[in-house]
Amino acid sequence: MSHIAIFTDDPGWHGKQLCLAFAARGHHASYVSLTECRLQLDNACLPVYLPGFADRLPNAVFVRGVPGGSLEEVVFYLDILHTLKMLGIPVYNHGRAIELSVDKGMTSFLLQHNGLPTPQTWVLRDREQALAIAGQELAAGHYLISKPLFGSQGEGIRRIEKSTDLLWLTSSHGIYYLQRFIECDGDGYSDVRVFVINGHAVAAMRRRGISWLNNVARGASCETIILDNEISELAIQATAALQMDYAGVDIIRDAAGRYQIIEVNSVPAWKGLQSVCQIDIAASLVNDLLDRLMQPSC
């Protein structure tokens, strides 16, 4: 029986669903924290140590979460993922995909560079320039969103609506990430989360927020929708631009009826989505990893 490592610090519902899906395919899975891993370059046979894998490397790795921390800590966690992949271990999503998507500035650049519709965005260090950009946007009648470069589930995001809001404009460790706020069409606040696996849009839902933040973790409700070809293709292209095995892509339809990609998540949650769709998402993820990336002998 092969042994799979699930990188996470908070297994919860998602970890349990993955373990059950691996077990249904005859594979054992264990939770591992990246904070407890290490490189041990005195041991040529086992250069990476993972707790629970003392005498051999896992047959595959499922990345369910990457901890935050200092720049050095985040680089170290990515080093573990990169090293495992270079040693021939399937890593899902792999370190490069995590690297490209954990940084919202790089995500925005890659979307724009690949010709995909995404809101106007500025990433810079100089506070005076950030204030000038924000002032120009407000004067032109646009709200702005200020986000931390690293973050998820709506943490640290603020909307700048008026000049007095600039008084508390703060950087993310010295870097300002500013993005034009997109007013959605229809009533209230909503966007669409599309779940992509191996280049296929397998499920989607509408997230309807109680405020302008549409995160399920912030109280947004989940609604069943039927995916159309345009939104599916945008999600697939966004996932490919960031070189991901799977992703949660957030897309908003603006007041003019145009779609805009606002987030691409390399470790997306799917509990809310699972509640409104028929496909077994954990099983689909596990099947893709096992069938496409693992050797048949495993």
N, C-alpha and C positions, 0 to 999 in steps of 0.2 A: 504493500500500500504506500502510495506516495504521500509526502508530508508537505503541506502548503503553509507558508507564513502569511498572515494577514497583518500588515502594518497598521496599527491603530493604538491610540491611547484611551479611547472611549468606545469599546465594542458595541454596547447597547443593542438596539433592534437590528441595525444594519449588520453588525458582526454576527449575530445569531443567524440571520437569514443567509449570509454567505456560508457559514459553517454547515448549515442544513443542506444547502445546495451542493457543497463539495461532498458531503457525506452521501448524498443521493447518487453521486457519480463514483462512489467508492474511494474517496480521498479524505484523509484526515487534515484538518486545518487548526492552526494554533495562532493566538493573538501575540504579537510582538510589538514592543515599543521601540521606535528608532532611537530614543534616548538611552536605551540599554545596550545598543549594538556598539561594536568597535572594530576598527581595523587592527589586525595583529600580524604585522609583517615579519615577525620572527617565525611564523608558521606557514611554510610554503604550501602545505596541503590544505590549510583552512585559514586563508588570509582575512576572512570576515567572520566575526563571531556574532551570532544571534542567540539570545537566550532561548533555551528549549531545543537548540540545534548544536549541541556541544561537539558532536563528532562528525557532522556532515552538514553541507548546505541544504536548504530546502529545495524541493523540486520546482517550485515556482513561488512567486511573491505577488500578492494582491495588495496594492497600496490604497488603503481606505482613509488614511490621514497622515499628514506630515506636520509635526509640531511646529509652533512658532518659536521665536527666540532671537538671539543676537544674529548678526550676519554670519559670524563664525559657526554658530550652531546650525543654522539653516544650510550653509554650505556643506557642513559635515554630514547632515542627513542626506543631502543630494549625493555626496560622495559615496555613501553606502549603497544607494540605488544604482548609481553609475557602475560601481565596482561589481555588484552582483550581476548586472547585465553583461559586463565585459567577461565575466567568468562563465557565461553561457546560461545563466539562470533567467527564465522568463520573468520580466517585471511588468506589472499591469496596473496602472499606467506606468510607463518607464520614466526614468529620471529626467530625460530631456523634455518630455511633455509636461511634467510637474514644473520644471524650471521655467519653461516658457509661459505657463499660465499662472503661476503663483505671483508673478509680477504683473500687476494690472497695466503698467506702462507698456511693457513688451506685448501683452495681449492686444492692447489697442493698436499698437504699431503694426503687428502682424495682420490684424483684420483689415486695416486700411491699406497696407502694402499689397494684400491679396485682392484688393478691389471690392471688399465686402462692406456693406453699409453699416456704419457705426457712428455714434455721436462725435461731434467735434471735441477734441481732448487736448489738454496741455499738461505736460509733466516737466517740472522745473524746480530749481533750488532757490532762486532769488525771491525773497518775500515781496519786495517792491514790484517786481515784474508780475508776480502772482496777483497782487492787489490791483495792478493796472489792468490785467486781463479780465479779472472779475468785474471791475468797474465798467469796462467797455461792454461786457456782455449784459450787465444789468441795464446800462443805458440804452442798449439795443432791444430791451424787452425780454431778455432770456434769463431764466433761472439757471443756476449752476449747481452741480453736485461736487462736493469735496469728499474724496475717499482716501483711506490709507492705501499705500501700494500693496501691502500684504494684508489680507483679511477676508472674512467670509460671513455669511448670514446677516449682513447688514450692520456689522459692528463698525462703529467709528464713522459712519457715513452721515453727512449733513447736507441740507439743501440751503443754498444762499439765495434769498429772495429780495433783499433790500440792502441798501448801502450800510446800514448799521450792523448787518450780519457779518460784515467784513472785520469787525472788531475782534471776533473770536475765530477768524480763519487760522487754522493751525496746520502745521506740516506733519508729515509722517516721517519722523526721524530726519528732518531737514529737507524733505522732498514734498512738493505740492503736486497733487493730482487733481486736476479740475476738468470736469466734463459737463457739456451742455445738457441740461435737463430736458428730457423728451416728454412732452404731453401726449398721453395715449388717446386714441380715438374712443368714442363712446363715453358713457358715464363712469365716474369714479376712476379708480386706478387699477390697472391690470397689465400683465404681460403673459408670455407663453414660455414655459419650460419644455424644451425638446430634449429627449434622451437619445443619444446616438451611440451605437455599438458597432464597431468594425465597419464604419461607413454606411450604416443604415439607421434611419430615424425610426426607432422601434416603439416609441410612446411619447405622449405629450399631454400637457394639461394647461389650463388657464389658471394663473394665480391672481386672485383678486384681493388687493390689500385693503386694510382698514385705514391706511394712510398712503402716502406716495411711495413707501417702501413695500414691495410686493413679496418679501421673503416669507416662506411658511413659518420659519422660526420667529418671525415678528407678527404672527397672527393672521397671515393671508390665508384665505380659503382656497380649496382646490376644486376645479371644475373639469369635467370630461369635455374634450374637444375632438373633432376630426381633423387630422393633419391635412393641409393642402400641399401641393407639390412645391410651391414657392418657398414656404417656410421650412419644409423638410430639406430642400436643397441648400438653403442658407445655413441651416444647422450642420449639415454634412460638410459643407465647404469650410465652415469655421473650425470644426473638429480637425479636418485635414490640415488646415493652416497651422495649427498648433501641434500637429503630429501625435494626436491622441488615439489610443485604442478605444476609449469610451469617454463621453463627456455629457454634461448637462449644459445646454446652450439656452440662454435667456434672450428672448426676442420681443420687442415691443412694436406695435403698429402705431405710428404717430398720427396726429390729427389730420394730416394730408393723405393718410392711407398707405404710407410707405413703411416697410419693415426696417427696423434698426436692431443690430446685435449689440446688446449691452453687457453681457457677461459670457465667459466660457469657463466652465468649472471642470477641473481634472479629477477632483474627488467629490463628485456631487452626491448629495443625499437623495434618496428616492422614496422615503416613507410616504410622503404626501402624494406623490405620483402613483405609487402602488395602490393607494386607496381609491383611485378613480380610473384605473386601467386594468385590462384583463391579462396582459402578459405578465409572467413571473420574471421580474427584472433581475433579481439575484441569480436565478437559474440561467437567464440569458447571458449575464456577465460571466458566470462560471463556465458555461458551455463554450463561450467564445475563447476564454483563456485556455481551457483544456484542449479543445479541438483544433485551435489554430496555432497556438504557441508552444504547446508541450509536445515532446517526442512521444510517439505511440507506445514505447516501452514503459513510459511512466504511468 
